[in-house]
Amino acid sequence: MIFTADIAYLARQHLLPEYRVVATVFDSDNSNAIASLQPFSSLTDLENKVLCTQYVSALHFFGQALTERSGAQNVNFKFVPVSELNHHLLEGECDFITIREPFVSELITQTNQTGFVKYFPGTFLQYELMLAHRRLSDEHVSRLLLAMIDAESVLEEQPDYAKQVLMDSFNADAKQVQKLLTDSVLSVSLYQPLIALFDREFVWLQSHGLSAGSMTDTKSLLRPKPLRDAAPLRQTILDYENEY
């Protein structure tokens, strides 16, 4: 099993031919943000500035969507690993960075609360995917999915415990974890609109160098049967030809 963000998987799915998406386990339209060491009032402040992000990642997709939406001109993208984004901002090599947890909490700590972070909900809906290898039978994958669904109850029945687990995992403070939980859906599912999102993201990836030969029919990347067997109301992938 592999858990990964949607764009990260699509960019490398040709390297994982034996894996298929069996479910999404998390989605949010407000998990990414823009950060700067200087206050900024709107996205137009990105004009003629250096925006650092990680190449062909969800953060990159988010940053480009924002600059296109704002109409800001001459935004200079600089690409560095996600773990180094805060460092490059603090060293003055970037005017802005795209950022997510646990790096938001890290930046706030590093700047003694003087870093400026803005969220822009609705920019795009990001998913965390659950991938299963072909060697795992549908029955075994279904059992694991049922266990994941049972685990969802922890968020409702033991919210303080769940929050503490996330704080420890992300090394994030309580305020940031609460925001993550408020802005996110942690649920095992596999819905038809995911295919349209994959199509859009594939076009974007191709514009950034992903060869046409590395692309595939997006529906073929999905394996809906295990979730259909385990919890049929949690998946809506259309099956016109009963190919599964």
GUMAR-285265 format. One record per residue: residue in three letters; residue number from 0; chain; x, y, z of N, C-alpha, C in turn. Coordinates in steps of 0.2 Angstrom, whole numbers, plus 5000, padded with zeros to 4 digits. Each point is the difference from the previous one (the first is absolute). Layout:
BEGIN
REC, ala, NUM, A, X, Y, Z, X, Y, Z, X, Y, Z $
...
//
This chain:
BEGIN
REC, met, 0, A, 5004, 4994, 5000, 4996, 5006, 5000, 5004, 5006, 5000 $
REC, ile, 1, A, 4998, 5005, 4996, 5004, 5007, 5000, 4994, 5005, 5001 $
REC, phe, 2, A, 5002, 5005, 5004, 4996, 5006, 5001, 5003, 5006, 4997 $
REC, thr, 3, A, 4997, 5004, 4996, 5004, 5005, 4996, 4994, 5005, 4998 $
REC, ala, 4, A, 5003, 5007, 4999, 4996, 5005, 4997, 4998, 4998, 4993 $
REC, asp, 5, A, 4995, 5003, 4997, 4997, 4998, 4993, 5005, 5002, 4995 $
REC, ile, 6, A, 5003, 5006, 5000, 5005, 5003, 4995, 5006, 4996, 5001 $
REC, ala, 7, A, 5002, 4999, 5006, 5007, 4996, 5000, 4999, 4993, 4997 $
REC, tyr, 8, A, 4994, 4997, 5001, 4999, 4993, 4997, 5000, 5001, 4992 $
REC, leu, 9, A, 4996, 5004, 4998, 4999, 5001, 4992, 5007, 5002, 4997 $
REC, ala, 10, A, 5004, 5003, 5003, 5006, 5002, 4997, 5005, 4994, 5000 $
REC, arg, 11, A, 4999, 4995, 5004, 5004, 4994, 5000, 4996, 4994, 4999 $
REC, gln, 12, A, 4994, 5000, 4998, 4996, 4994, 4999, 5003, 4995, 4995 $
REC, his, 13, A, 5004, 5002, 4995, 5003, 4996, 4995, 5006, 4996, 5004 $
REC, leu, 14, A, 5002, 5002, 5006, 5005, 4996, 5003, 4997, 4995, 5005 $
REC, leu, 15, A, 4994, 5001, 5001, 4996, 4995, 5004, 4995, 4996, 4997 $
REC, pro, 16, A, 5001, 4997, 4994, 4995, 4996, 4996, 4996, 4995, 5004 $
REC, glu, 17, A, 5003, 4997, 5005, 4996, 4995, 5004, 4995, 5003, 5005 $
REC, tyr, 18, A, 5000, 5006, 5001, 4996, 5003, 5005, 4994, 5004, 4997 $
REC, arg, 19, A, 4994, 4999, 5004, 4994, 5004, 4998, 4997, 5003, 5006 $
REC, val, 20, A, 4996, 5006, 4998, 4997, 5003, 5006, 4994, 4997, 5002 $
REC, val, 21, A, 4999, 4998, 5006, 4995, 4996, 5003, 4995, 5005, 5004 $
REC, ala, 22, A, 5003, 5006, 5002, 4995, 5004, 5004, 5004, 5007, 5001 $
REC, thr, 23, A, 4996, 5005, 5001, 5003, 5006, 5003, 4999, 5000, 5008 $
REC, val, 24, A, 5004, 5003, 5004, 4999, 4999, 5007, 5000, 5007, 5003 $
REC, phe, 25, A, 5001, 5005, 4996, 5001, 5007, 5003, 4999, 5005, 4994 $
REC, asp, 26, A, 4996, 5005, 5001, 5000, 5005, 4995, 4999, 5007, 5003 $
REC, ser, 27, A, 5002, 5005, 4997, 5000, 5007, 5002, 5001, 5005, 4995 $
REC, asp, 28, A, 4996, 5005, 5000, 5002, 5006, 4995, 5003, 5006, 5004 $
REC, asn, 29, A, 5003, 4998, 5006, 5003, 5006, 5004, 5006, 4997, 5004 $
REC, ser, 30, A, 5004, 4996, 4997, 5005, 4997, 5004, 5007, 5004, 4998 $
REC, asn, 31, A, 5000, 5003, 4994, 5006, 5004, 4998, 4999, 5007, 5001 $
REC, ala, 32, A, 5006, 5004, 5001, 5000, 5007, 5001, 5006, 5003, 4997 $
REC, ile, 33, A, 5000, 5007, 5000, 5005, 5004, 4998, 5003, 5003, 5006 $
REC, ala, 34, A, 5007, 5000, 5000, 5003, 5003, 5006, 5005, 5005, 4998 $
REC, ser, 35, A, 5001, 5005, 5004, 5005, 5006, 4999, 5003, 5002, 5007 $
REC, leu, 36, A, 5006, 5003, 5000, 5002, 5004, 5006, 4997, 5007, 5000 $
REC, gln, 37, A, 4997, 5002, 4995, 4997, 5007, 5000, 4993, 4999, 4999 $
REC, pro, 38, A, 4996, 5005, 5003, 4993, 5000, 5000, 4998, 5001, 4992 $
REC, phe, 39, A, 4995, 4996, 4998, 4997, 5001, 4993, 4992, 5000, 5001 $
REC, ser, 40, A, 4997, 5004, 4995, 4993, 5001, 5001, 4996, 4996, 4995 $
REC, ser, 41, A, 5003, 4999, 4994, 4997, 4996, 4995, 5005, 4996, 4995 $
REC, leu, 42, A, 4997, 4996, 4996, 5005, 4997, 4995, 5003, 5004, 4995 $
REC, thr, 43, A, 4998, 5006, 4999, 5003, 5004, 4996, 5007, 5002, 5002 $
REC, asp, 44, A, 5001, 4999, 5007, 5007, 5002, 5002, 5005, 4995, 4998 $
REC, leu, 45, A, 4998, 4994, 4997, 5005, 4995, 4997, 5003, 5003, 4994 $
REC, glu, 46, A, 4997, 5005, 4997, 5003, 5003, 4993, 5007, 5002, 5001 $
REC, asn, 47, A, 5004, 4998, 4995, 5008, 5001, 5000, 5004, 4998, 5006 $
REC, lys, 48, A, 4997, 4995, 5003, 5003, 4997, 5006, 5002, 4992, 4999 $
REC, val, 49, A, 5004, 4998, 5004, 5003, 4993, 4999, 4995, 4995, 5005 $
REC, leu, 50, A, 4997, 4995, 4997, 4996, 4996, 5004, 5003, 4993, 4999 $
REC, cys, 51, A, 5002, 4997, 5006, 5003, 4994, 5001, 4995, 4994, 5001 $
REC, thr, 52, A, 5001, 4995, 4997, 4995, 4994, 5001, 5004, 4994, 4998 $
REC, gln, 53, A, 4997, 4994, 5001, 5003, 4994, 4998, 4997, 4998, 4993 $
REC, tyr, 54, A, 5005, 4998, 4996, 4998, 4999, 4993, 4995, 4994, 4999 $
REC, val, 55, A, 4995, 5001, 4995, 4995, 4995, 4999, 4997, 4997, 5006 $
REC, ser, 56, A, 4998, 5004, 5005, 4997, 4997, 5006, 4993, 5004, 5001 $
REC, ala, 57, A, 4997, 4998, 5005, 4993, 5003, 5001, 5002, 5007, 5002 $
REC, leu, 58, A, 5005, 5002, 5003, 5002, 5007, 5002, 5001, 5004, 4994 $
REC, his, 59, A, 5003, 4997, 4995, 5002, 5003, 4993, 4993, 5001, 4997 $
REC, phe, 60, A, 4996, 4995, 4999, 4993, 5001, 4997, 4996, 5006, 5003 $
REC, phe, 61, A, 5000, 5000, 5007, 4997, 5005, 5004, 5003, 5007, 4998 $
REC, gly, 62, A, 5006, 5000, 5001, 5003, 5007, 4998, 4999, 5003, 4993 $
REC, gln, 63, A, 5000, 4995, 4995, 4999, 5003, 4994, 4993, 5001, 4999 $
REC, ala, 64, A, 4995, 4996, 5003, 4993, 5002, 4999, 4999, 5007, 5003 $
REC, leu, 65, A, 5003, 5001, 5006, 4999, 5007, 5003, 5002, 5006, 4996 $
REC, thr, 66, A, 5006, 4999, 4997, 5003, 5005, 4996, 4996, 5002, 4994 $
REC, glu, 67, A, 4997, 4994, 4997, 4996, 5001, 4994, 4994, 5003, 5002 $
REC, arg, 68, A, 4997, 4999, 5006, 4994, 5002, 5002, 5000, 5008, 5001 $
REC, ser, 69, A, 5006, 5002, 5003, 5001, 5007, 5002, 5002, 5004, 4995 $
REC, gly, 70, A, 5003, 4997, 4994, 5002, 5005, 4995, 5006, 5003, 5001 $
REC, ala, 71, A, 5004, 4998, 5005, 5006, 5003, 5002, 5005, 4998, 4994 $
REC, gln, 72, A, 5004, 5005, 4998, 5005, 5000, 4994, 5007, 4999, 5003 $
REC, asn, 73, A, 5004, 4996, 4996, 5007, 4999, 5001, 5002, 4997, 5007 $
REC, val, 74, A, 4996, 4995, 5002, 5001, 4996, 5006, 5006, 4995, 4998 $
REC, asn, 75, A, 5005, 5001, 5003, 5006, 4995, 4999, 5000, 4994, 5005 $
REC, phe, 76, A, 4998, 4994, 4997, 5000, 4994, 5004, 5007, 4997, 5001 $
REC, lys, 77, A, 5001, 4999, 5006, 5007, 4996, 5001, 4998, 4994, 5004 $
REC, phe, 78, A, 5003, 4994, 4998, 4999, 4994, 5002, 5005, 4997, 5005 $
REC, val, 79, A, 4997, 4998, 5006, 5005, 4997, 5005, 4996, 4994, 5003 $
REC, pro, 80, A, 5003, 4996, 5003, 4997, 4994, 5004, 4995, 5003, 5006 $
REC, val, 81, A, 4995, 4997, 5001, 4995, 5003, 5005, 5003, 5001, 5007 $
REC, ser, 82, A, 5004, 4996, 5002, 5004, 5000, 5006, 5004, 5006, 5001 $
REC, glu, 83, A, 5002, 5003, 4994, 5005, 5006, 5000, 4996, 5007, 4999 $
REC, leu, 84, A, 4994, 5000, 4999, 4996, 5006, 4998, 5001, 5005, 5006 $
REC, asn, 85, A, 4999, 4998, 5006, 5000, 5005, 5005, 5007, 5003, 5001 $
REC, his, 86, A, 5005, 4996, 4999, 5007, 5002, 5000, 5001, 5005, 4995 $
REC, his, 87, A, 4998, 4999, 4994, 5001, 5005, 4994, 4997, 5006, 5001 $
REC, leu, 88, A, 4994, 5000, 5004, 4996, 5006, 5001, 5004, 5004, 5005 $
REC, leu, 89, A, 5002, 4997, 5006, 5004, 5003, 5005, 5006, 5003, 4998 $
REC, glu, 90, A, 5003, 4997, 4995, 5007, 5002, 4997, 4999, 5006, 4995 $
REC, gly, 91, A, 4994, 5002, 4999, 4998, 5005, 4995, 5001, 4998, 4993 $
REC, glu, 92, A, 5000, 4994, 4998, 5000, 4998, 4993, 4994, 4999, 4997 $
REC, cys, 93, A, 4994, 5001, 5004, 4994, 5000, 4997, 4996, 5006, 5004 $
REC, asp, 94, A, 4995, 5003, 4996, 4996, 5005, 5003, 4994, 4996, 5003 $
REC, phe, 95, A, 4998, 4995, 4996, 4994, 4996, 5003, 5001, 4993, 4999 $
REC, ile, 96, A, 4997, 4995, 5004, 5000, 4993, 4999, 4993, 4997, 5000 $
REC, thr, 97, A, 4999, 4995, 4997, 4994, 4996, 5001, 5002, 4995, 5006 $
REC, ile, 98, A, 4995, 4999, 5004, 5002, 4996, 5006, 4994, 4996, 5003 $
REC, arg, 99, A, 5001, 4995, 5003, 4995, 4996, 5004, 5003, 4997, 5006 $
REC, glu, 100, A, 4995, 4997, 5004, 5003, 4997, 5006, 5004, 4994, 4998 $
REC, pro, 101, A, 5005, 4998, 5004, 5002, 5003, 5007, 5004, 5007, 4999 $
REC, phe, 102, A, 5001, 5002, 4994, 5005, 5006, 4999, 4997, 5006, 5002 $
REC, val, 103, A, 4993, 5001, 5000, 4997, 5006, 5003, 5002, 5001, 5007 $
REC, ser, 104, A, 4999, 4995, 5004, 5002, 5000, 5007, 5007, 5002, 5001 $
REC, glu, 105, A, 5004, 4996, 4996, 5007, 5001, 5001, 5002, 5008, 4998 $
REC, leu, 106, A, 4997, 5003, 4995, 5002, 5006, 4998, 4998, 5005, 5006 $
REC, ile, 107, A, 4994, 4999, 5003, 4997, 5004, 5005, 5005, 5000, 5006 $
REC, thr, 108, A, 5003, 4994, 5002, 5005, 5000, 5005, 5006, 5003, 4998 $
REC, gln, 109, A, 5003, 4999, 4994, 5006, 5003, 4998, 5000, 5007, 5000 $
REC, thr, 110, A, 4994, 5003, 4999, 5000, 5008, 4999, 4997, 5003, 5006 $
REC, asn, 111, A, 4999, 4996, 5006, 4997, 5002, 5006, 4993, 5004, 4999 $
REC, gln, 112, A, 4996, 4997, 4996, 4993, 5002, 4998, 5000, 5006, 4995 $
REC, thr, 113, A, 5006, 5002, 4997, 5000, 5006, 4996, 4999, 4998, 4992 $
REC, gly, 114, A, 5000, 4993, 4999, 4999, 4998, 4993, 4992, 5002, 4998 $
REC, phe, 115, A, 4999, 5001, 4994, 4994, 5002, 4997, 4997, 4994, 4996 $
REC, val, 116, A, 4995, 4997, 5002, 4997, 4994, 4996, 4993, 5002, 4998 $
REC, lys, 117, A, 4998, 4999, 4994, 4993, 5001, 4997, 4998, 4994, 4997 $
REC, tyr, 118, A, 4994, 4998, 5001, 4997, 4994, 4997, 4995, 5003, 4995 $
REC, phe, 119, A, 4999, 4996, 4994, 4995, 5002, 4995, 4995, 4994, 4998 $
REC, pro, 120, A, 4995, 4999, 5005, 4996, 4994, 4999, 4997, 5000, 4993 $
REC, gly, 121, A, 4999, 4994, 4997, 4996, 4999, 4994, 5005, 5000, 4994 $
REC, thr, 122, A, 5006, 5001, 5001, 5005, 5001, 4994, 5000, 4993, 4996 $
REC, phe, 123, A, 5001, 4994, 5004, 4998, 4994, 4997, 5000, 4995, 5006 $
REC, leu, 124, A, 4996, 4994, 4998, 4999, 4995, 5005, 5005, 4995, 4999 $
REC, gln, 125, A, 5004, 4999, 5006, 5006, 4996, 5000, 4998, 4993, 5004 $
REC, tyr, 126, A, 5002, 4995, 4997, 4998, 4993, 5003, 5006, 4997, 5002 $
REC, glu, 127, A, 5000, 4996, 5005, 5005, 4995, 5002, 4997, 4993, 4998 $
REC, leu, 128, A, 5004, 4997, 4996, 4998, 4993, 4997, 5003, 4994, 5003 $
REC, met, 129, A, 4996, 4995, 5000, 5002, 4994, 5003, 5001, 4995, 4994 $
REC, leu, 130, A, 5006, 4998, 4999, 5002, 4995, 4994, 5001, 4993, 5003 $
REC, ala, 131, A, 4998, 4995, 4996, 5001, 4993, 5002, 5003, 4997, 4994 $
REC, his, 132, A, 5005, 4995, 5001, 5003, 4996, 4995, 4996, 4995, 4998 $
REC, arg, 133, A, 5001, 4998, 4993, 4996, 4995, 4997, 5000, 4993, 5004 $
REC, arg, 134, A, 5006, 4999, 5003, 5000, 4993, 5003, 4995, 5000, 5006 $
REC, leu, 135, A, 4998, 5005, 5003, 4995, 5000, 5005, 4993, 4998, 4997 $
REC, ser, 136, A, 4997, 4995, 5003, 4993, 4998, 4997, 4995, 5005, 5002 $
REC, asp, 137, A, 4994, 5001, 4996, 4995, 5004, 5002, 4998, 4999, 5007 $
REC, glu, 138, A, 4999, 4994, 5002, 4998, 4998, 5007, 5004, 5003, 5005 $
REC, his, 139, A, 5007, 5000, 4999, 5004, 5002, 5005, 5000, 5008, 5001 $
REC, val, 140, A, 5000, 5003, 4994, 4999, 5007, 4999, 4994, 5003, 5004 $
REC, ser, 141, A, 4994, 4996, 4998, 4994, 5002, 5003, 5000, 5000, 5008 $
REC, arg, 142, A, 5003, 4995, 5003, 5001, 4999, 5007, 5004, 5006, 5003 $
REC, leu, 143, A, 5005, 5002, 4996, 5004, 5006, 5003, 4996, 5006, 4999 $
REC, leu, 144, A, 4996, 5001, 4995, 4996, 5006, 4999, 4995, 5000, 5006 $
REC, leu, 145, A, 4997, 4995, 5002, 4995, 5000, 5005, 5003, 5002, 5007 $
REC, ala, 146, A, 5007, 4998, 5001, 5003, 5002, 5006, 5002, 5007, 5000 $
REC, met, 147, A, 5001, 5003, 4994, 5001, 5007, 4999, 4994, 5004, 5002 $
REC, ile, 148, A, 4994, 4997, 4997, 4993, 5003, 5002, 4999, 5000, 5007 $
REC, asp, 149, A, 5001, 4994, 5003, 4999, 5000, 5008, 5005, 5005, 5003 $
REC, ala, 150, A, 5006, 5001, 4998, 5004, 5005, 5003, 4997, 5007, 5000 $
REC, glu, 151, A, 4996, 5002, 4995, 4997, 5006, 4999, 4996, 5002, 5007 $
REC, ser, 152, A, 4998, 4995, 5003, 4996, 5002, 5006, 5004, 5003, 5006 $
REC, val, 153, A, 5006, 4999, 5000, 5005, 5003, 5005, 4999, 5007, 5000 $
REC, leu, 154, A, 4999, 5003, 4994, 5000, 5008, 4999, 4994, 5002, 5004 $
REC, glu, 155, A, 4994, 4996, 5000, 4994, 5002, 5003, 5000, 4998, 5007 $
REC, glu, 156, A, 5002, 4994, 5002, 4999, 4998, 5007, 5006, 5002, 5004 $
REC, gln, 157, A, 5006, 5001, 4997, 5006, 5002, 5004, 5003, 5006, 4997 $
REC, pro, 158, A, 4997, 5005, 4999, 5003, 5006, 4997, 5007, 5003, 5003 $
REC, asp, 159, A, 5000, 5000, 5006, 5006, 5002, 5003, 5006, 4996, 4999 $
REC, tyr, 160, A, 4999, 4993, 5000, 5005, 4995, 4999, 5002, 5001, 4993 $
REC, ala, 161, A, 4995, 5000, 4995, 5002, 5001, 4993, 5004, 5006, 4998 $
REC, lys, 162, A, 4998, 5006, 5004, 5004, 5006, 4999, 5007, 4999, 5002 $
REC, gln, 163, A, 5001, 4997, 5006, 5007, 4999, 5003, 5004, 4996, 4995 $
REC, val, 164, A, 4997, 4995, 4997, 5004, 4996, 4995, 5002, 5004, 4994 $
REC, leu, 165, A, 4996, 5004, 4998, 5001, 5004, 4994, 5006, 5005, 5002 $
REC, met, 166, A, 4999, 5003, 5006, 5005, 5005, 5002, 5007, 4997, 5001 $
REC, asp, 167, A, 5000, 4994, 5002, 5006, 4996, 5001, 5003, 4998, 4993 $
REC, ser, 168, A, 4996, 4998, 4996, 5002, 4998, 4993, 5003, 5006, 4996 $
REC, phe, 169, A, 4996, 5005, 5000, 5002, 5006, 4996, 5005, 5005, 5004 $
REC, asn, 170, A, 5001, 4999, 5007, 5004, 5004, 5004, 4997, 5007, 4999 $
REC, ala, 171, A, 4993, 5000, 5000, 4996, 5007, 4999, 4997, 5002, 5007 $
REC, asp, 172, A, 4998, 5006, 5000, 4997, 5002, 5006, 4992, 4999, 5000 $
REC, ala, 173, A, 4997, 5000, 5005, 4993, 4999, 5001, 4995, 5004, 4995 $
REC, lys, 174, A, 5002, 5006, 4999, 4996, 5005, 4996, 5000, 4998, 4993 $
REC, gln, 175, A, 5006, 4998, 4997, 5001, 4998, 4993, 4997, 4993, 4999 $
REC, val, 176, A, 5000, 4996, 5005, 4997, 4993, 4999, 4992, 5001, 5000 $
REC, gln, 177, A, 4998, 5004, 5004, 4993, 5001, 5000, 4997, 5003, 4993 $
REC, lys, 178, A, 5004, 5005, 4998, 4999, 5003, 4993, 5000, 4994, 4995 $
REC, leu, 179, A, 5005, 4996, 5000, 5000, 4994, 4995, 4994, 4996, 5001 $
REC, leu, 180, A, 4998, 4998, 5006, 4994, 4996, 5000, 4994, 5004, 4998 $
REC, thr, 181, A, 4999, 5006, 5001, 4994, 5004, 4998, 5000, 5000, 4993 $
REC, asp, 182, A, 5005, 5001, 4997, 5000, 5001, 4992, 5001, 4994, 4996 $
REC, ser, 183, A, 5000, 4994, 5003, 5001, 4994, 4997, 4995, 4995, 5001 $
REC, val, 184, A, 4999, 4995, 4995, 4996, 4995, 5001, 5004, 4993, 5000 $
REC, leu, 185, A, 5000, 4997, 5006, 5004, 4994, 5001, 4995, 4994, 4999 $
REC, ser, 186, A, 4999, 4997, 4994, 4995, 4995, 4999, 5003, 4996, 4994 $
REC, val, 187, A, 4998, 4993, 5001, 5002, 4996, 4995, 4995, 5000, 4995 $
REC, ser, 188, A, 5001, 5001, 4993, 4995, 5001, 4995, 5004, 4999, 4993 $
REC, leu, 189, A, 4996, 5000, 4995, 5003, 5000, 4993, 4994, 5002, 4996 $
REC, tyr, 190, A, 5000, 5007, 4998, 4995, 5003, 4996, 5001, 5002, 4993 $
REC, gln, 191, A, 4995, 5000, 4996, 5001, 5001, 4993, 5004, 5006, 4998 $
REC, pro, 192, A, 4999, 5006, 5004, 5003, 5006, 4998, 5008, 5000, 5000 $
REC, leu, 193, A, 5002, 4995, 5004, 5008, 4999, 5000, 5003, 4999, 4993 $
REC, ile, 194, A, 4996, 4997, 4995, 5002, 4999, 4994, 5001, 5006, 4996 $
REC, ala, 195, A, 4995, 5005, 5001, 5001, 5007, 4996, 5006, 5003, 5003 $
REC, leu, 196, A, 5001, 5000, 5007, 5006, 5003, 5003, 5006, 4997, 4997 $
REC, phe, 197, A, 5001, 4994, 4999, 5006, 4997, 4998, 5001, 5002, 4993 $
REC, asp, 198, A, 4995, 5001, 4996, 5001, 5002, 4993, 5003, 5007, 4999 $
REC, arg, 199, A, 4997, 5004, 5005, 5002, 5007, 5000, 5008, 5000, 5002 $
REC, glu, 200, A, 5001, 4996, 5005, 5007, 5000, 5003, 5005, 4997, 4995 $
REC, phe, 201, A, 4998, 4995, 4996, 5004, 4997, 4995, 5002, 5005, 4994 $
REC, val, 202, A, 4995, 5005, 4998, 5001, 5005, 4996, 5006, 5005, 5002 $
REC, trp, 203, A, 4999, 5001, 5007, 5005, 5005, 5003, 5007, 4997, 5000 $
REC, leu, 204, A, 5000, 4993, 5002, 5006, 4997, 5000, 5004, 4999, 4994 $
REC, gln, 205, A, 4996, 4999, 4994, 5003, 5000, 4994, 5003, 5007, 4998 $
REC, ser, 206, A, 4997, 5005, 5002, 5002, 5007, 4999, 5007, 5001, 5003 $
REC, his, 207, A, 5001, 4996, 5005, 5007, 5001, 5004, 5004, 4994, 4999 $
REC, gly, 208, A, 5000, 4997, 4994, 5005, 4995, 4998, 4998, 4993, 5000 $
REC, leu, 209, A, 4994, 4998, 5003, 4998, 4993, 5000, 4999, 4998, 4993 $
REC, ser, 210, A, 5003, 4995, 4997, 5000, 4998, 4994, 4993, 4996, 4998 $
REC, ala, 211, A, 4997, 5001, 4994, 4994, 4997, 4999, 5000, 4992, 5001 $
REC, gly, 212, A, 5006, 4998, 4999, 5001, 4992, 5000, 4999, 4998, 5008 $
REC, ser, 213, A, 5001, 5005, 5004, 4999, 4998, 5007, 4993, 5001, 5003 $
REC, met, 214, A, 4996, 5002, 4996, 4993, 5001, 5002, 4996, 4994, 4998 $
REC, thr, 215, A, 4994, 4999, 5003, 4996, 4995, 4999, 4992, 5002, 5001 $
REC, asp, 216, A, 4996, 4996, 4998, 4993, 5001, 5001, 4999, 5000, 5008 $
REC, thr, 217, A, 4997, 5006, 5002, 5000, 5001, 5007, 4995, 4995, 5004 $
REC, lys, 218, A, 4995, 4997, 4997, 4996, 4996, 5003, 5003, 4993, 5002 $
REC, ser, 219, A, 5005, 4998, 4995, 5004, 4994, 5001, 5004, 5000, 5006 $
REC, leu, 220, A, 5001, 5006, 5003, 5004, 5001, 5006, 4997, 4998, 5006 $
REC, leu, 221, A, 4993, 4999, 5000, 4996, 4999, 5006, 4998, 4992, 5000 $
REC, arg, 222, A, 4999, 4998, 5006, 4998, 4993, 5002, 4994, 5001, 5004 $
REC, pro, 223, A, 4994, 5001, 4998, 4995, 5001, 5005, 4997, 4994, 5003 $
REC, lys, 224, A, 5001, 4994, 4997, 4996, 4994, 5003, 5001, 4999, 5007 $
REC, pro, 225, A, 5006, 5000, 5003, 5001, 4999, 5007, 4995, 5004, 5005 $
REC, leu, 226, A, 5000, 5007, 4998, 4996, 5004, 5004, 4992, 4999, 4998 $
REC, arg, 227, A, 4999, 4998, 4994, 4993, 4999, 4998, 4998, 4994, 5004 $
REC, asp, 228, A, 5004, 4995, 5001, 4998, 4994, 5004, 5000, 5002, 5008 $
REC, ala, 229, A, 5004, 5004, 5002, 5000, 5001, 5007, 4995, 5005, 5002 $
REC, ala, 230, A, 4999, 5006, 4997, 4995, 5005, 5001, 4998, 5003, 4994 $
REC, pro, 231, A, 4995, 4997, 4997, 4998, 5003, 4993, 4998, 5007, 5000 $
REC, leu, 232, A, 4997, 5002, 5005, 4998, 5007, 5000, 5005, 5005, 5000 $
REC, arg, 233, A, 5006, 4998, 5001, 5006, 5005, 5001, 5004, 5000, 4993 $
REC, gln, 234, A, 4997, 4997, 4995, 5003, 5001, 4993, 4995, 5001, 4995 $
REC, thr, 235, A, 5002, 5004, 4995, 4995, 5002, 4995, 5003, 4999, 4993 $
REC, ile, 236, A, 5005, 4996, 4999, 5004, 5000, 4994, 4995, 4996, 4995 $
REC, leu, 237, A, 4998, 5003, 4994, 4996, 4997, 4996, 5003, 4994, 4996 $
REC, asp, 238, A, 4996, 4995, 4999, 5003, 4994, 4997, 4996, 4998, 4994 $
REC, tyr, 239, A, 5000, 5003, 4995, 4996, 4999, 4994, 5001, 4993, 4997 $
REC, glu, 240, A, 5006, 4998, 5000, 5002, 4994, 4996, 5001, 4994, 5005 $
REC, asn, 241, A, 4999, 5001, 5006, 5002, 4995, 5005, 5007, 4997, 5000 $
REC, glu, 242, A, 5004, 5005, 4998, 5007, 4997, 4999, 5004, 4998, 5006 $
REC, tyr, 243, A, 4997, 5002, 5006, 5003, 4997, 5006, 4997, 4994, 5003 $
//
